[in-house]
Amino acid sequence: MTDETVDNGNEAAEADNARPVMPLVVNMQYVKDMSFENPNAPRILTGASEQPKIDLQVDLQAQGLADNVAEVQMRLRAEATIGEATAFIAELVYAGVFTLPPLPPEQQRAVLLIEGPRLLFPFARQIIAEITSQGGFPPLLLQPLDFVDLYRRQVLAQQAQMGEAQGTA
């Protein structure tokens, strides 16, 4: 026999304690605004044999509601055209209320505008697919979005605007 002792579970318990805490809790999520326009129906539905060109616009906003509680809004606008004619315009504002741990403001904003939309997107994607299908078109299945890249672009655009504002002041 050896003098080795076996630790049954202490290492596992320590590993559990070392895991990071989920930074975001979804309190609720909801459709804040939605519209679907089918301006050239029924003509566009019966005569179109070519694939529509889809222009997708995404806008992300976050606003504080209370200490460590914020609403994140994801605005999706998909406009489909066939030739020069508009096939449809689908607009959705899908939002969620999130609670997050105390963080510095710049980290809080990043978590809200990256992780919040990442959690909301599958539900918004399903709504867009259903509304386009109900409008007489094949379901529009949006590809996953890179919310880190969208956040970086938003930060760079804000920095550029601040630089322009300081240059004109």
C-alpha beads as a LAMMPS data file, in Angstrom:
LAMMPS data file: protein, C-alpha beads

169 atoms
168 bonds

1 atom types
1 bond types

-500.0 500.0 xlo xhi
-500.0 500.0 ylo yhi
-500.0 500.0 zlo zhi

Masses

1 110.0

Atoms # bond

1 1 1 0.000 0.000 0.000
2 1 1 1.032 3.555 -0.591
3 1 1 0.450 6.678 1.401
4 1 1 -1.354 8.357 -1.539
5 1 1 -4.679 9.872 -0.727
6 1 1 -7.416 10.115 -3.257
7 1 1 -9.379 13.350 -3.427
8 1 1 -12.901 12.382 -4.397
9 1 1 -14.495 15.510 -5.770
10 1 1 -12.603 18.453 -4.293
11 1 1 -10.934 19.180 -7.630
12 1 1 -14.281 18.990 -9.415
13 1 1 -15.844 21.336 -6.867
14 1 1 -12.988 23.810 -7.317
15 1 1 -13.381 23.609 -11.097
16 1 1 -17.105 24.379 -10.746
17 1 1 -16.272 27.434 -8.621
18 1 1 -13.791 28.642 -11.251
19 1 1 -16.368 28.652 -14.070
20 1 1 -17.386 32.131 -15.159
21 1 1 -20.864 33.277 -14.241
22 1 1 -23.224 33.876 -17.169
23 1 1 -23.011 37.628 -17.717
24 1 1 -26.581 38.025 -18.934
25 1 1 -29.958 36.843 -17.655
26 1 1 -32.933 37.090 -20.022
27 1 1 -35.858 38.499 -18.034
28 1 1 -38.241 38.697 -20.997
29 1 1 -38.268 38.993 -24.762
30 1 1 -40.943 40.313 -27.097
31 1 1 -41.922 41.765 -30.458
32 1 1 -41.852 45.529 -30.020
33 1 1 -42.799 46.424 -33.601
34 1 1 -43.366 44.446 -36.779
35 1 1 -44.550 45.183 -40.279
36 1 1 -44.732 43.398 -43.601
37 1 1 -45.400 45.081 -46.916
38 1 1 -46.240 43.208 -50.086
39 1 1 -46.748 46.201 -52.404
40 1 1 -46.829 44.377 -55.739
41 1 1 -49.022 41.411 -54.825
42 1 1 -50.463 39.428 -56.479
43 1 1 -48.471 40.250 -59.631
44 1 1 -45.060 39.714 -57.989
45 1 1 -46.179 36.375 -56.527
46 1 1 -47.313 34.862 -59.815
47 1 1 -44.871 36.270 -62.347
48 1 1 -41.530 36.087 -60.552
49 1 1 -39.258 33.261 -61.600
50 1 1 -35.935 34.816 -60.599
51 1 1 -34.478 34.918 -57.113
52 1 1 -35.110 38.165 -55.260
53 1 1 -32.209 40.374 -54.192
54 1 1 -32.336 40.785 -50.414
55 1 1 -31.043 43.898 -48.672
56 1 1 -30.734 43.308 -44.926
57 1 1 -30.177 46.115 -42.432
58 1 1 -29.473 45.495 -38.755
59 1 1 -29.488 48.069 -35.974
60 1 1 -28.773 47.291 -32.325
61 1 1 -29.656 49.561 -29.416
62 1 1 -29.458 49.196 -25.645
63 1 1 -30.913 51.427 -22.961
64 1 1 -30.736 51.144 -19.204
65 1 1 -33.953 50.555 -17.295
66 1 1 -32.570 50.201 -13.745
67 1 1 -29.296 49.290 -12.069
68 1 1 -27.844 46.384 -14.069
69 1 1 -31.092 45.980 -16.050
70 1 1 -31.375 47.048 -19.681
71 1 1 -33.487 46.620 -22.774
72 1 1 -31.772 45.512 -25.982
73 1 1 -33.549 46.180 -29.274
74 1 1 -32.646 44.422 -32.504
75 1 1 -34.071 46.106 -35.586
76 1 1 -34.101 43.951 -38.707
77 1 1 -35.220 45.288 -42.072
78 1 1 -35.233 42.968 -45.069
79 1 1 -36.190 44.389 -48.457
80 1 1 -36.513 42.003 -51.382
81 1 1 -36.527 43.210 -54.977
82 1 1 -37.030 41.353 -58.206
83 1 1 -35.694 43.437 -61.030
84 1 1 -36.921 46.956 -60.299
85 1 1 -40.020 45.843 -58.372
86 1 1 -40.206 45.525 -54.614
87 1 1 -41.241 42.002 -53.673
88 1 1 -41.584 42.631 -49.930
89 1 1 -40.357 44.684 -47.012
90 1 1 -40.225 42.962 -43.621
91 1 1 -39.374 45.018 -40.557
92 1 1 -39.039 43.687 -37.041
93 1 1 -37.991 45.232 -33.758
94 1 1 -37.380 42.348 -31.393
95 1 1 -36.370 43.230 -27.860
96 1 1 -35.376 41.697 -24.587
97 1 1 -34.877 42.866 -21.039
98 1 1 -31.656 41.610 -19.499
99 1 1 -30.048 41.639 -16.075
100 1 1 -26.275 41.588 -15.920
101 1 1 -23.717 41.659 -13.138
102 1 1 -22.100 44.956 -12.146
103 1 1 -19.574 45.864 -14.840
104 1 1 -17.845 49.035 -16.001
105 1 1 -20.104 50.945 -18.458
106 1 1 -18.034 50.135 -21.573
107 1 1 -18.027 46.402 -20.732
108 1 1 -21.730 46.505 -19.911
109 1 1 -22.480 48.056 -23.308
110 1 1 -20.366 45.448 -25.119
111 1 1 -22.064 42.569 -23.290
112 1 1 -25.514 43.995 -24.017
113 1 1 -24.863 44.658 -27.726
114 1 1 -23.063 41.374 -28.407
115 1 1 -24.550 38.756 -26.104
116 1 1 -28.064 40.237 -25.980
117 1 1 -28.606 40.087 -29.756
118 1 1 -26.916 36.688 -29.912
119 1 1 -29.583 35.354 -27.548
120 1 1 -32.461 37.156 -29.312
121 1 1 -31.483 36.413 -32.918
122 1 1 -32.834 32.844 -33.273
123 1 1 -36.298 34.031 -32.234
124 1 1 -36.203 37.083 -34.525
125 1 1 -34.985 34.867 -37.388
126 1 1 -37.974 32.561 -36.904
127 1 1 -40.413 35.486 -36.906
128 1 1 -38.958 36.867 -40.158
129 1 1 -39.201 33.398 -41.748
130 1 1 -42.830 33.037 -40.685
131 1 1 -43.919 36.509 -41.779
132 1 1 -42.356 36.167 -45.253
133 1 1 -43.979 32.753 -45.616
134 1 1 -47.364 34.191 -44.594
135 1 1 -46.800 36.918 -47.190
136 1 1 -46.742 34.299 -49.963
137 1 1 -42.963 33.975 -50.371
138 1 1 -40.582 31.192 -49.415
139 1 1 -39.437 31.687 -45.806
140 1 1 -36.539 34.119 -45.541
141 1 1 -33.967 32.251 -43.451
142 1 1 -31.460 34.816 -42.260
143 1 1 -27.911 33.585 -41.906
144 1 1 -26.301 33.894 -38.459
145 1 1 -24.863 37.340 -37.802
146 1 1 -21.476 38.232 -36.330
147 1 1 -22.524 40.496 -33.456
148 1 1 -18.913 41.100 -32.399
149 1 1 -18.195 42.572 -35.844
150 1 1 -21.410 44.635 -35.765
151 1 1 -20.426 46.015 -32.355
152 1 1 -16.916 46.902 -33.559
153 1 1 -18.348 48.722 -36.579
154 1 1 -20.769 50.629 -34.365
155 1 1 -17.950 51.682 -32.021
156 1 1 -15.773 52.782 -34.953
157 1 1 -18.647 54.768 -36.479
158 1 1 -19.280 56.502 -33.149
159 1 1 -15.585 57.318 -32.781
160 1 1 -15.525 58.761 -36.305
161 1 1 -18.587 60.911 -35.535
162 1 1 -16.975 62.165 -32.326
163 1 1 -13.783 62.985 -34.231
164 1 1 -15.749 64.941 -36.831
165 1 1 -17.666 66.790 -34.131
166 1 1 -14.436 67.726 -32.342
167 1 1 -12.883 68.844 -35.644
168 1 1 -15.754 71.250 -36.346
169 1 1 -15.973 72.616 -32.810

Bonds

1 1 1 2
2 1 2 3
3 1 3 4
4 1 4 5
5 1 5 6
6 1 6 7
7 1 7 8
8 1 8 9
9 1 9 10
10 1 10 11
11 1 11 12
12 1 12 13
13 1 13 14
14 1 14 15
15 1 15 16
16 1 16 17
17 1 17 18
18 1 18 19
19 1 19 20
20 1 20 21
21 1 21 22
22 1 22 23
23 1 23 24
24 1 24 25
25 1 25 26
26 1 26 27
27 1 27 28
28 1 28 29
29 1 29 30
30 1 30 31
31 1 31 32
32 1 32 33
33 1 33 34
34 1 34 35
35 1 35 36
36 1 36 37
37 1 37 38
38 1 38 39
39 1 39 40
40 1 40 41
41 1 41 42
42 1 42 43
43 1 43 44
44 1 44 45
45 1 45 46
46 1 46 47
47 1 47 48
48 1 48 49
49 1 49 50
50 1 50 51
51 1 51 52
52 1 52 53
53 1 53 54
54 1 54 55
55 1 55 56
56 1 56 57
57 1 57 58
58 1 58 59
59 1 59 60
60 1 60 61
61 1 61 62
62 1 62 63
63 1 63 64
64 1 64 65
65 1 65 66
66 1 66 67
67 1 67 68
68 1 68 69
69 1 69 70
70 1 70 71
71 1 71 72
72 1 72 73
73 1 73 74
74 1 74 75
75 1 75 76
76 1 76 77
77 1 77 78
78 1 78 79
79 1 79 80
80 1 80 81
81 1 81 82
82 1 82 83
83 1 83 84
84 1 84 85
85 1 85 86
86 1 86 87
87 1 87 88
88 1 88 89
89 1 89 90
90 1 90 91
91 1 91 92
92 1 92 93
93 1 93 94
94 1 94 95
95 1 95 96
96 1 96 97
97 1 97 98
98 1 98 99
99 1 99 100
100 1 100 101
101 1 101 102
102 1 102 103
103 1 103 104
104 1 104 105
105 1 105 106
106 1 106 107
107 1 107 108
108 1 108 109
109 1 109 110
110 1 110 111
111 1 111 112
112 1 112 113
113 1 113 114
114 1 114 115
115 1 115 116
116 1 116 117
117 1 117 118
118 1 118 119
119 1 119 120
120 1 120 121
121 1 121 122
122 1 122 123
123 1 123 124
124 1 124 125
125 1 125 126
126 1 126 127
127 1 127 128
128 1 128 129
129 1 129 130
130 1 130 131
131 1 131 132
132 1 132 133
133 1 133 134
134 1 134 135
135 1 135 136
136 1 136 137
137 1 137 138
138 1 138 139
139 1 139 140
140 1 140 141
141 1 141 142
142 1 142 143
143 1 143 144
144 1 144 145
145 1 145 146
146 1 146 147
147 1 147 148
148 1 148 149
149 1 149 150
150 1 150 151
151 1 151 152
152 1 152 153
153 1 153 154
154 1 154 155
155 1 155 156
156 1 156 157
157 1 157 158
158 1 158 159
159 1 159 160
160 1 160 161
161 1 161 162
162 1 162 163
163 1 163 164
164 1 164 165
165 1 165 166
166 1 166 167
167 1 167 168
168 1 168 169
